[in-house]
Amino acid sequence: MMRKYILRMVETLLLLGIVSSQAFAWQVVTEDVRQWAQDAVAQEQAIKPAPAPNTVAVLYFHNRSQNPQLNPLQKGLAFLLMTDLASVGDIRLVERVKLQALVEELNLGVSGLVEKDTAPRMGKLLGASYLVGGDIRGSKEIELGIHSNLLQVKGQSTLGQPSAEGMLAQVFDLEKKILFEIIDLLKIKLTEDQKERLKKPFTTNYKALIYLSNGLDASDRGNYSRAAIYYQQSLGQDPQFQPAKNALDELRGLGLVMIHPRSDIMLKAQAEQNSSTTSLGNNTPTFREFKPGSNEGQVRVTW
């Protein structure tokens, strides 16, 4: 089943012309991935920790601030680090969907995921030699503080605790600071070209990142129509934000949503307006469920 899913996605990506070297174009937790998680937990005692060198899993961050508006960064920040680390040739990244499937199988929330007793277990189940996780904090003086940990699963030792603090608008710079500290702790040498490429953010639009993060969360909950709304709003803020494009194309490629052709026109108009709110407004697309008998289970996005 997993093989069929992978072949289907490769065919879809080829047709859409979005195949890239990045390992995180797939964000939907399918039944095949959930079955993998069930099997991993069922066979946990028989698993022998022998991951490939430099296999890294990035856990969701935990918002320990008193600001609920930072909640989307729990997955959003992890996603940025995953995608950046995936482009480093000497690092093998564990797919986000595997992490999410285990979170569901073990009935863990973000807070439970980062407990000291949980992290080594997650590392073993994910087949990771290193785990990256941490906390998001904030105060009146410092809007955003990122405090991470790099844990070596074997021996359960902490290699370092990269951290960065600043304003919300600097989140992309702060993520890059954490990224390069992790790479240094893993003793990976980068060429100057690699460094320059990694320094470039996927977007500099904070709202685009928040919409993407909300979309990932909606997708993880199985609300693909809501996820499509968020991905399109992310692209409305930044039409060149490739992760949002990939995620939306995946929903369409799997037949979970169908995008109306006018959507592209609306996205361009929305980008020009550059809405000042992050809530769903009057331009939010509506959804018409397909009737059983033709394309049951799909959702059509209309404007």
Contacts in CASP RR format, 6 or more apart in sequence:
PFRMAT RR
TARGET T0000
AUTHOR 0000-0000-0000
METHOD contacts of the structure
MODEL  1
MMRKYILRMVETLLLLGIVSSQAFAWQVVTEDVRQWAQDAVAQEQAIKPA
PAPNTVAVLYFHNRSQNPQLNPLQKGLAFLLMTDLASVGDIRLVERVKLQ
ALVEELNLGVSGLVEKDTAPRMGKLLGASYLVGGDIRGSKEIELGIHSNL
LQVKGQSTLGQPSAEGMLAQVFDLEKKILFEIIDLLKIKLTEDQKERLKK
PFTTNYKALIYLSNGLDASDRGNYSRAAIYYQQSLGQDPQFQPAKNALDE
LRGLGLVMIHPRSDIMLKAQAEQNSSTTSLGNNTPTFREFKPGSNEGQVR
VTW
1 31 0 8 1.000
1 32 0 8 1.000
1 35 0 8 1.000
2 32 0 8 1.000
2 33 0 8 1.000
2 36 0 8 1.000
4 32 0 8 1.000
5 30 0 8 1.000
5 32 0 8 1.000
8 254 0 8 1.000
9 25 0 8 1.000
9 26 0 8 1.000
9 250 0 8 1.000
9 253 0 8 1.000
9 254 0 8 1.000
10 19 0 8 1.000
12 249 0 8 1.000
12 250 0 8 1.000
12 253 0 8 1.000
12 254 0 8 1.000
13 19 0 8 1.000
13 25 0 8 1.000
13 249 0 8 1.000
16 249 0 8 1.000
16 253 0 8 1.000
18 25 0 8 1.000
18 245 0 8 1.000
18 246 0 8 1.000
18 249 0 8 1.000
20 242 0 8 1.000
21 87 0 8 1.000
22 83 0 8 1.000
22 86 0 8 1.000
22 87 0 8 1.000
23 86 0 8 1.000
23 93 0 8 1.000
23 95 0 8 1.000
24 79 0 8 1.000
24 82 0 8 1.000
24 83 0 8 1.000
24 86 0 8 1.000
24 93 0 8 1.000
24 95 0 8 1.000
24 96 0 8 1.000
24 243 0 8 1.000
24 246 0 8 1.000
25 246 0 8 1.000
25 250 0 8 1.000
26 95 0 8 1.000
26 97 0 8 1.000
26 250 0 8 1.000
27 96 0 8 1.000
27 97 0 8 1.000
27 216 0 8 1.000
27 219 0 8 1.000
27 246 0 8 1.000
27 247 0 8 1.000
27 250 0 8 1.000
28 97 0 8 1.000
28 219 0 8 1.000
28 224 0 8 1.000
28 250 0 8 1.000
28 251 0 8 1.000
28 254 0 8 1.000
28 256 0 8 1.000
29 97 0 8 1.000
29 100 0 8 1.000
29 101 0 8 1.000
29 104 0 8 1.000
29 219 0 8 1.000
29 220 0 8 1.000
30 97 0 8 1.000
30 254 0 8 1.000
33 97 0 8 1.000
33 98 0 8 1.000
33 101 0 8 1.000
34 101 0 8 1.000
34 104 0 8 1.000
34 105 0 8 1.000
36 98 0 8 1.000
36 101 0 8 1.000
37 98 0 8 1.000
37 101 0 8 1.000
37 102 0 8 1.000
37 104 0 8 1.000
37 105 0 8 1.000
38 105 0 8 1.000
40 47 0 8 1.000
40 102 0 8 1.000
40 105 0 8 1.000
40 125 0 8 1.000
41 102 0 8 1.000
41 105 0 8 1.000
41 106 0 8 1.000
41 125 0 8 1.000
44 121 0 8 1.000
44 124 0 8 1.000
44 125 0 8 1.000
47 124 0 8 1.000
47 125 0 8 1.000
47 127 0 8 1.000
49 124 0 8 1.000
49 127 0 8 1.000
49 153 0 8 1.000
49 154 0 8 1.000
51 127 0 8 1.000
51 128 0 8 1.000
51 129 0 8 1.000
51 153 0 8 1.000
52 92 0 8 1.000
52 129 0 8 1.000
53 129 0 8 1.000
54 90 0 8 1.000
54 91 0 8 1.000
54 92 0 8 1.000
54 129 0 8 1.000
54 130 0 8 1.000
54 186 0 8 1.000
54 188 0 8 1.000
55 92 0 8 1.000
55 93 0 8 1.000
55 94 0 8 1.000
55 127 0 8 1.000
55 128 0 8 1.000
55 129 0 8 1.000
55 130 0 8 1.000
56 85 0 8 1.000
56 91 0 8 1.000
56 92 0 8 1.000
56 93 0 8 1.000
56 94 0 8 1.000
56 128 0 8 1.000
56 129 0 8 1.000
56 130 0 8 1.000
56 131 0 8 1.000
56 132 0 8 1.000
56 186 0 8 1.000
57 93 0 8 1.000
57 94 0 8 1.000
57 99 0 8 1.000
57 122 0 8 1.000
57 123 0 8 1.000
57 126 0 8 1.000
57 127 0 8 1.000
57 128 0 8 1.000
57 130 0 8 1.000
57 131 0 8 1.000
57 132 0 8 1.000
58 78 0 8 1.000
58 81 0 8 1.000
58 82 0 8 1.000
58 85 0 8 1.000
58 93 0 8 1.000
58 94 0 8 1.000
58 96 0 8 1.000
58 99 0 8 1.000
58 131 0 8 1.000
58 132 0 8 1.000
58 133 0 8 1.000
59 78 0 8 1.000
59 99 0 8 1.000
59 113 0 8 1.000
59 114 0 8 1.000
59 119 0 8 1.000
59 122 0 8 1.000
59 131 0 8 1.000
59 132 0 8 1.000
59 133 0 8 1.000
59 134 0 8 1.000
60 74 0 8 1.000
60 75 0 8 1.000
60 78 0 8 1.000
60 99 0 8 1.000
60 103 0 8 1.000
60 110 0 8 1.000
60 113 0 8 1.000
60 114 0 8 1.000
60 133 0 8 1.000
61 73 0 8 1.000
61 74 0 8 1.000
61 77 0 8 1.000
61 78 0 8 1.000
61 110 0 8 1.000
61 114 0 8 1.000
61 133 0 8 1.000
61 134 0 8 1.000
61 135 0 8 1.000
61 136 0 8 1.000
61 146 0 8 1.000
61 148 0 8 1.000
62 74 0 8 1.000
62 110 0 8 1.000
62 111 0 8 1.000
62 113 0 8 1.000
62 114 0 8 1.000
62 134 0 8 1.000
62 135 0 8 1.000
62 136 0 8 1.000
63 70 0 8 1.000
63 71 0 8 1.000
63 73 0 8 1.000
63 74 0 8 1.000
63 110 0 8 1.000
63 135 0 8 1.000
63 136 0 8 1.000
64 135 0 8 1.000
64 136 0 8 1.000
64 137 0 8 1.000
65 136 0 8 1.000
65 137 0 8 1.000
65 138 0 8 1.000
65 139 0 8 1.000
66 138 0 8 1.000
67 138 0 8 1.000
70 136 0 8 1.000
70 138 0 8 1.000
70 144 0 8 1.000
72 209 0 8 1.000
72 210 0 8 1.000
72 213 0 8 1.000
72 214 0 8 1.000
72 217 0 8 1.000
73 136 0 8 1.000
73 144 0 8 1.000
73 171 0 8 1.000
73 209 0 8 1.000
73 210 0 8 1.000
73 213 0 8 1.000
74 110 0 8 1.000
74 136 0 8 1.000
74 213 0 8 1.000
75 213 0 8 1.000
75 216 0 8 1.000
75 217 0 8 1.000
76 209 0 8 1.000
76 212 0 8 1.000
76 213 0 8 1.000
76 216 0 8 1.000
77 136 0 8 1.000
77 146 0 8 1.000
77 171 0 8 1.000
77 175 0 8 1.000
78 96 0 8 1.000
78 133 0 8 1.000
79 96 0 8 1.000
79 212 0 8 1.000
79 213 0 8 1.000
79 216 0 8 1.000
79 243 0 8 1.000
80 172 0 8 1.000
80 175 0 8 1.000
80 202 0 8 1.000
80 209 0 8 1.000
81 132 0 8 1.000
81 175 0 8 1.000
81 178 0 8 1.000
81 179 0 8 1.000
81 182 0 8 1.000
82 93 0 8 1.000
82 96 0 8 1.000
83 202 0 8 1.000
83 243 0 8 1.000
84 175 0 8 1.000
84 176 0 8 1.000
84 179 0 8 1.000
84 198 0 8 1.000
85 91 0 8 1.000
85 93 0 8 1.000
85 132 0 8 1.000
85 179 0 8 1.000
85 182 0 8 1.000
85 183 0 8 1.000
86 93 0 8 1.000
87 197 0 8 1.000
87 198 0 8 1.000
88 183 0 8 1.000
88 188 0 8 1.000
88 190 0 8 1.000
88 194 0 8 1.000
88 198 0 8 1.000
90 186 0 8 1.000
90 188 0 8 1.000
91 186 0 8 1.000
91 188 0 8 1.000
94 126 0 8 1.000
94 127 0 8 1.000
94 128 0 8 1.000
96 216 0 8 1.000
98 126 0 8 1.000
99 122 0 8 1.000
99 126 0 8 1.000
100 220 0 8 1.000
102 108 0 8 1.000
102 122 0 8 1.000
102 125 0 8 1.000
102 126 0 8 1.000
103 109 0 8 1.000
103 113 0 8 1.000
104 220 0 8 1.000
108 118 0 8 1.000
112 118 0 8 1.000
113 119 0 8 1.000
113 122 0 8 1.000
114 133 0 8 1.000
114 134 0 8 1.000
114 135 0 8 1.000
119 131 0 8 1.000
119 133 0 8 1.000
119 151 0 8 1.000
120 131 0 8 1.000
120 151 0 8 1.000
120 153 0 8 1.000
120 156 0 8 1.000
122 128 0 8 1.000
122 131 0 8 1.000
123 131 0 8 1.000
123 153 0 8 1.000
124 153 0 8 1.000
127 153 0 8 1.000
128 153 0 8 1.000
129 152 0 8 1.000
129 153 0 8 1.000
129 154 0 8 1.000
130 150 0 8 1.000
130 151 0 8 1.000
130 152 0 8 1.000
130 153 0 8 1.000
130 159 0 8 1.000
130 186 0 8 1.000
131 149 0 8 1.000
131 150 0 8 1.000
131 151 0 8 1.000
131 153 0 8 1.000
132 148 0 8 1.000
132 149 0 8 1.000
132 150 0 8 1.000
132 151 0 8 1.000
132 182 0 8 1.000
133 148 0 8 1.000
133 149 0 8 1.000
133 151 0 8 1.000
134 146 0 8 1.000
134 147 0 8 1.000
134 148 0 8 1.000
134 149 0 8 1.000
135 146 0 8 1.000
135 147 0 8 1.000
135 148 0 8 1.000
136 144 0 8 1.000
136 145 0 8 1.000
136 146 0 8 1.000
136 147 0 8 1.000
137 144 0 8 1.000
137 145 0 8 1.000
137 146 0 8 1.000
137 147 0 8 1.000
138 144 0 8 1.000
138 145 0 8 1.000
142 165 0 8 1.000
142 166 0 8 1.000
143 166 0 8 1.000
143 167 0 8 1.000
143 168 0 8 1.000
144 165 0 8 1.000
144 166 0 8 1.000
144 167 0 8 1.000
144 168 0 8 1.000
144 170 0 8 1.000
144 171 0 8 1.000
144 174 0 8 1.000
145 163 0 8 1.000
145 164 0 8 1.000
145 165 0 8 1.000
145 166 0 8 1.000
145 174 0 8 1.000
146 163 0 8 1.000
146 164 0 8 1.000
146 165 0 8 1.000
146 174 0 8 1.000
146 175 0 8 1.000
146 178 0 8 1.000
147 161 0 8 1.000
147 163 0 8 1.000
148 161 0 8 1.000
148 162 0 8 1.000
148 163 0 8 1.000
148 178 0 8 1.000
148 182 0 8 1.000
149 158 0 8 1.000
149 160 0 8 1.000
149 161 0 8 1.000
150 158 0 8 1.000
150 159 0 8 1.000
150 160 0 8 1.000
150 161 0 8 1.000
150 162 0 8 1.000
150 182 0 8 1.000
150 185 0 8 1.000
150 186 0 8 1.000
151 157 0 8 1.000
151 158 0 8 1.000
151 159 0 8 1.000
152 158 0 8 1.000
152 159 0 8 1.000
159 185 0 8 1.000
159 186 0 8 1.000
160 185 0 8 1.000
162 177 0 8 1.000
162 178 0 8 1.000
162 181 0 8 1.000
162 182 0 8 1.000
162 185 0 8 1.000
163 178 0 8 1.000
164 173 0 8 1.000
164 174 0 8 1.000
164 175 0 8 1.000
164 177 0 8 1.000
164 178 0 8 1.000
165 174 0 8 1.000
166 174 0 8 1.000
168 206 0 8 1.000
169 206 0 8 1.000
171 206 0 8 1.000
171 209 0 8 1.000
172 201 0 8 1.000
172 203 0 8 1.000
172 204 0 8 1.000
172 209 0 8 1.000
173 201 0 8 1.000
175 201 0 8 1.000
176 198 0 8 1.000
176 199 0 8 1.000
176 201 0 8 1.000
179 198 0 8 1.000
180 195 0 8 1.000
180 198 0 8 1.000
183 190 0 8 1.000
190 198 0 8 1.000
202 241 0 8 1.000
202 242 0 8 1.000
202 243 0 8 1.000
203 209 0 8 1.000
203 238 0 8 1.000
203 240 0 8 1.000
203 241 0 8 1.000
204 238 0 8 1.000
205 237 0 8 1.000
205 238 0 8 1.000
205 241 0 8 1.000
207 234 0 8 1.000
207 237 0 8 1.000
207 275 0 8 1.000
207 278 0 8 1.000
208 234 0 8 1.000
208 235 0 8 1.000
208 236 0 8 1.000
208 237 0 8 1.000
208 238 0 8 1.000
208 241 0 8 1.000
208 244 0 8 1.000
209 234 0 8 1.000
210 278 0 8 1.000
211 230 0 8 1.000
211 231 0 8 1.000
211 233 0 8 1.000
211 234 0 8 1.000
211 237 0 8 1.000
211 244 0 8 1.000
211 278 0 8 1.000
212 230 0 8 1.000
212 231 0 8 1.000
212 234 0 8 1.000
212 241 0 8 1.000
212 243 0 8 1.000
212 244 0 8 1.000
212 247 0 8 1.000
214 230 0 8 1.000
215 226 0 8 1.000
215 227 0 8 1.000
215 230 0 8 1.000
215 231 0 8 1.000
215 234 0 8 1.000
215 247 0 8 1.000
216 227 0 8 1.000
216 247 0 8 1.000
218 224 0 8 1.000
218 226 0 8 1.000
218 227 0 8 1.000
218 229 0 8 1.000
218 230 0 8 1.000
219 227 0 8 1.000
219 247 0 8 1.000
219 251 0 8 1.000
224 251 0 8 1.000
224 256 0 8 1.000
224 257 0 8 1.000
224 299 0 8 1.000
225 257 0 8 1.000
225 287 0 8 1.000
225 299 0 8 1.000
225 301 0 8 1.000
227 247 0 8 1.000
227 251 0 8 1.000
228 248 0 8 1.000
228 251 0 8 1.000
228 257 0 8 1.000
228 259 0 8 1.000
228 285 0 8 1.000
228 299 0 8 1.000
228 301 0 8 1.000
229 280 0 8 1.000
229 284 0 8 1.000
229 285 0 8 1.000
229 301 0 8 1.000
231 244 0 8 1.000
231 245 0 8 1.000
231 247 0 8 1.000
231 248 0 8 1.000
231 251 0 8 1.000
232 248 0 8 1.000
232 259 0 8 1.000
232 263 0 8 1.000
232 266 0 8 1.000
232 267 0 8 1.000
232 285 0 8 1.000
232 301 0 8 1.000
233 270 0 8 1.000
233 280 0 8 1.000
233 284 0 8 1.000
234 241 0 8 1.000
234 244 0 8 1.000
235 241 0 8 1.000
235 244 0 8 1.000
235 245 0 8 1.000
235 248 0 8 1.000
235 267 0 8 1.000
235 271 0 8 1.000
236 267 0 8 1.000
236 270 0 8 1.000
236 271 0 8 1.000
237 270 0 8 1.000
237 271 0 8 1.000
237 274 0 8 1.000
237 275 0 8 1.000
238 244 0 8 1.000
238 271 0 8 1.000
239 267 0 8 1.000
239 268 0 8 1.000
239 271 0 8 1.000
248 259 0 8 1.000
251 257 0 8 1.000
252 258 0 8 1.000
252 259 0 8 1.000
255 295 0 8 1.000
255 298 0 8 1.000
256 297 0 8 1.000
256 298 0 8 1.000
256 299 0 8 1.000
257 298 0 8 1.000
257 299 0 8 1.000
257 300 0 8 1.000
257 301 0 8 1.000
258 295 0 8 1.000
258 298 0 8 1.000
258 299 0 8 1.000
258 300 0 8 1.000
258 301 0 8 1.000
259 301 0 8 1.000
260 285 0 8 1.000
260 300 0 8 1.000
260 301 0 8 1.000
260 302 0 8 1.000
260 303 0 8 1.000
262 303 0 8 1.000
263 285 0 8 1.000
263 301 0 8 1.000
263 303 0 8 1.000
266 283 0 8 1.000
266 285 0 8 1.000
266 303 0 8 1.000
270 283 0 8 1.000
275 281 0 8 1.000
275 283 0 8 1.000
285 301 0 8 1.000
285 302 0 8 1.000
285 303 0 8 1.000
286 302 0 8 1.000
286 303 0 8 1.000
287 299 0 8 1.000
287 300 0 8 1.000
287 301 0 8 1.000
287 302 0 8 1.000
288 299 0 8 1.000
288 300 0 8 1.000
288 302 0 8 1.000
289 297 0 8 1.000
289 299 0 8 1.000
290 296 0 8 1.000
290 297 0 8 1.000
290 298 0 8 1.000
290 299 0 8 1.000
290 300 0 8 1.000
END
